[in-house]
Amino acid sequence: MIKLLSALTFICSTFLFSGLAHAQAEQQIKTEIQKKLGANVKVRGVSAAPVPGLYEVLVGNEVFYTDASGKYLIQGEIIELASGKNITEQRQADLNRIKWADLSPANAIKTVRGNGSRQLAVFSDPNCGYCKRLEKSLQQLDNVTVYTYLIPILGADSVQKSKQISCSSDPYKAYIDWMINGIAPSGKSDCSTPLDKNVAFAKTYGITGTPTLFFIDGSRFPGAVQITDIEKKFSSLK
């Protein structure tokens, strides 16, 4: 019995010291990489990569790799040949995922088409050309609820237009009139709006460009996504 307890203690101690050693190594690599990249770049974390000898380096929402000495920064993708799985792409998708419940529908322009069963969140700037292109595509969707969060990140005119749209008696109509029909919003812009909250949310979750779409599983699609890709994603959520 005593020998068994001693063996178990030894095994537990080995795992503990091994874990501490890995943690220390990862912290040392993080410190070294951070020093070389400078204060303007934030290294979020370093952890062992699936490939022996490599470490994953998180810089913002981007995935890089390095060696055990932190001498090299490797930009590229790790693909598992046996399965064809793009490990880097999956990791990137997981990092960019949010909790759907973290979104605040009250801060969005909501529109429902058909039974509204499928849900989609879009972060948009009224002066974003790709957002206008996406909005035209979204008109083809049926049985969908779209929450549009205005984040005026393209300058003062974007702020003004976003305020006028938000202050309109029918924000969705004002938004569509501008984005699709080219009818500029007008009227008051001094009402209480959720724009500051939307911008703060975008900063917290690393939404740096528009349009950015989110689905109910938290997955993020940046850019003017094709309608076929949106439908494909909806199908995968069933």
Secondary structure, DSSP 8 states (H G I E B T S, - for coil): -HHHHHHHHHHHHHHHHHHHHHHHHHHHHHHHHHHHH-TTS-EEEEEE-SSTT-EEEEETTEEEEE-TTS--EE-S--EETTTTEEHHHHHHHHHH---GGGS-GGGSEEEEETT--EEEEEEE-TT-HHHHHHHHHHTT--SEEEEEEE---S-HHHHHHHHHHHHSSSHHHHHHHHHTT-----S---S--SHHHHHHHHHHTT--SS-EEEETT--EEESS--HHHHHHHHHHT-
